[in-house]
Amino acid sequence: MSSSETSSSEVSADVTGRSTLSAAPLGAATEAQPGVRAFKVGLLGYGTVGSAFAALLEERAAHVERITGRLPVVGEALTTSKGSFPEILEGSDAIVELIGGIEPARDYVLAALSAGKHVITANKQLLSQHGEALFEAARASGAQLRFEAAIAGVVPVVRVLCESLAGAHVERVHGIVNGTTNFILSEMTRGSTYAQALAEAQSQGFAEADPSEDVSGRDAAAKMAILARLAFDTPVHIDEVPYEGIEHLKTDDIQYARELGLGLKLIGTAERRDGGLSVSVHPAFLYSGHPLASVNGPFNAVTVESEAITEITMSGPGAGGLQTASAVLGDLVSTMLPPGAPAPPADPLPLVSDVESGFYIHMEMADRPGALAAVAGALGEQGASIKSVVQHGLGEHARLVMIVHPLAETRLREALKRIGDLDFLRSTPRAIRVIEEEYL
Amino acid sequence: MSSSETSSSEVSADVTGRSTLSAAPLGAATEAQPGVRAFKVGLLGYGTVGSAFAALLEERAAHVERITGRLPVVGEALTTSKGSFPEILEGSDAIVELIGGIEPARDYVLAALSAGKHVITANKQLLSQHGEALFEAARASGAQLRFEAAIAGVVPVVRVLCESLAGAHVERVHGIVNGTTNFILSEMTRGSTYAQALAEAQSQGFAEADPSEDVSGRDAAAKMAILARLAFDTPVHIDEVPYEGIEHLKTDDIQYARELGLGLKLIGTAERRDGGLSVSVHPAFLYSGHPLASVNGPFNAVTVESEAITEITMSGPGAGGLQTASAVLGDLVSTMLPPGAPAPPADPLPLVSDVESGFYIHMEMADRPGALAAVAGALGEQGASIKSVVQHGLGEHARLVMIVHPLAETRLREALKRIGDLDFLRSTPRAIRVIEEEYL
């Protein structure tokens, strides 16, 4: 999903900046206390992601101040209609680039990095076409360039490749890095045609009015070019990544393959092959046991393989506005956070126990008339609601297996004590927690 | 799995250190070039994980030097029989603590942090009992304390909670954080008794001779105490975490619940509940659609939920020696790596294309005698081996669906061209990649 690009056309002001920046900062700024150093965030672009980011930062500003010692403050965002990039740059500790596209984003990001300002961006086109120049500018000035939101939204694949696995010998990175196409393929698996599935994706906000960047596979190719660079220390331009989209796929093929135990995904792969590096994006059938086969709907999932780690799989929602904004916030906080140890707890929560849970209950009993009523009565007295009951066996050696809806453990224990006292019970009843799907 | 603890009894030297440290450094040290600044790693403990870490670091030393500018060098490890902690501390840029247990590990880690030396540890007991004191020592000196390997091995849950999600409002962290018990429960689901499953886990190296720390749930409880602290800024001591193990579980219960669509896992949970924080470890049944339900064998998986991110799930092998060593290496490299941009590519790989893949092939054709032979012949000429064939329909409007084993795309295209020329074909054949399970 490329909703991080929905603000692409929001900014056209040039680097010299002719319009003026409003002096009134937004949101969190107004809460700055005397003595607290503000951390000024220059926001470029105010589309879907830009506005979601500004709102999320305001909501989390006090928490961020607590863990970093500085209150993040967003000034007025640069848009096509207002704001001056040079003024924003001058007044910021870090720049968040959510304009999308190549220009003017490239000029702005390079100018910011060269000025030693940290940059957080969600711009996969820019990184997949000009990544090396940006990385070089960051290294030269010592500024940080962070871009988790450019790949798989909240799925922290950039951080894991650049940090957790910086020392590792990676064999393969592959996965589902476009939520739009994964949603469409999930719909087609359920019988929709491509056109129906696309229309559904658009109506649910998972595909843009012009979906070509996503459905052609080009969005995924840009992401795989960036991941290949990070995993294999090899610069890869998007034009070097062969990609194939999903527009030509037939529901028939998905159905036939399903009979063979196969499910269809748009898979991006970067792997060591034949002494070199192979990077590509293609629709591919996976057997049902494959870890990526069960990733359905607008989700992303990436698996990293290396001999020493075996494999790590990370999954989560593909980039929606709020999810992309969360990834940007994570990167921003990382530029503010001294590495080391967790901040001291400022507002710890009280520990609570005896929380509610569903339960499985197993009873060995003689199957007498009224037995179930007695058991159900003991449960009902404690407020337990029975979800399902299965009896195994008959007569003197029956077993009753029940699932009850969530109730507090103390109440369940009380009910079990009452049940254990019933004269037809043949052993102490056993209980095991059940996590209900509704909790998800 | 608590294999990171297998070296628990390796060191008993006291803080004053009476034995002497060999002057001859191991491995990577001998490769240091003039002009290259070594990064000296003081290794405490040389059990399963310690020795795996030393070997892995030697293997990856040149790569780490390339990305960090400093060559990591491990001196002789501190063990019960040799080494002086004060001398190791004095001569090290960072300390890797793989002794396990509380003392002398606690004294060593506190001494190192107080001296401003970064510490990487896999010691979940220490963190779940004395975490705040260690965090405070790290903050006071500005040294880093990293401990990814203490939780879920290579699954980067500590890094994601402390960095990617540092600004987030987390609602729940839950998952499978003990590989030993997950392996045993997987075996019991296949019909083994608890005793049989435990014996199998021990024979495969997934359980220790004394498995009580794992099977009692205490190992998972220590990990959940630490995760709760990171996710909810609330200090939690292991003694405050109610936990229940798997020793008392009956194969019968697993089988009965299976009929109800439920699978059994040992689940650790830390979540906001009733205005406070609930942290616990219990066996729990999950419905088959639950993301944790499909995590089988000695694997770990953790899901983090928050409104803004929806949820992120991370999975990978529970800590074996090499996996734990990899997590330690990732943390070590993070202490050496300036944050910012990827290192310049030093040894980029050549890009290769036309790599092999399995393929699904769909052909609309008139079903004539010899048709399959002609198709198979065209594929055979290109070296394609047929894995399965299904025919749909009969006569003039049949469809043939095939899966072929991996071959180069150019050869597949050549075969499809030949097949397309056959006179009984009714449309151009279609091909879609198939990722074979053998690749995993």
Interface residues (C-beta under 8 A of the other chain):
Chain A: L56 R60 H63 V64 I67 E132 L134 F135 E136 A138 R139 G142 A143 Q144 L145 E148 V154 V155 P156 R159 V160 C162 E163 S164 L165 A166 G167 A168 H169 R229 L230 F232 D233 T234 P235 V236 E240 P242 L249 K250 D252 D253 Y256 A257 E259 L260 L262 L264 I267 R272 R273 D274 G275 G276 L277 S278 V279 S280 H282 P283 A284 F285 L286 Y287 G289 H290 P291 S294 S306 A308 I309 T310 E311 I312 T313 M314 S315 G316 P317 L322 Q323 A325 S326 A327 L329 G330 L332 V333 S334 T335 L337 P338 P339 G340 A341 P342 A343 P344 P345 A346 D347 P348 L349 P350 L351 V352 S353 V355 S357 Y360 H362 S388 V390 H392 R399 V401 I403 R430 I432 R433 V434 I435 E436 E437 L440
Chain B: L56 R60 H63 V64 I67 E132 L134 F135 E136 A138 R139 G142 A143 Q144 L145 E148 V154 V155 P156 R159 V160 C162 E163 S164 L165 A166 G167 A168 H169 R229 L230 F232 D233 T234 P235 V236 E240 P242 L249 K250 D252 D253 Y256 A257 E259 L260 L262 L264 I267 R272 R273 D274 G275 G276 L277 S278 V279 S280 H282 P283 A284 F285 L286 Y287 G289 H290 P291 S294 S306 A308 I309 T310 E311 I312 T313 M314 S315 G316 P317 L322 Q323 A325 S326 A327 L329 G330 L332 V333 S334 T335 L337 P338 P339 G340 A341 P342 A343 P344 P345 A346 D347 P348 L349 P350 L351 V352 S353 V355 S357 Y360 H362 S388 V390 H392 R399 V401 I403 R430 I432 R433 V434 I435 E436 E437 L440
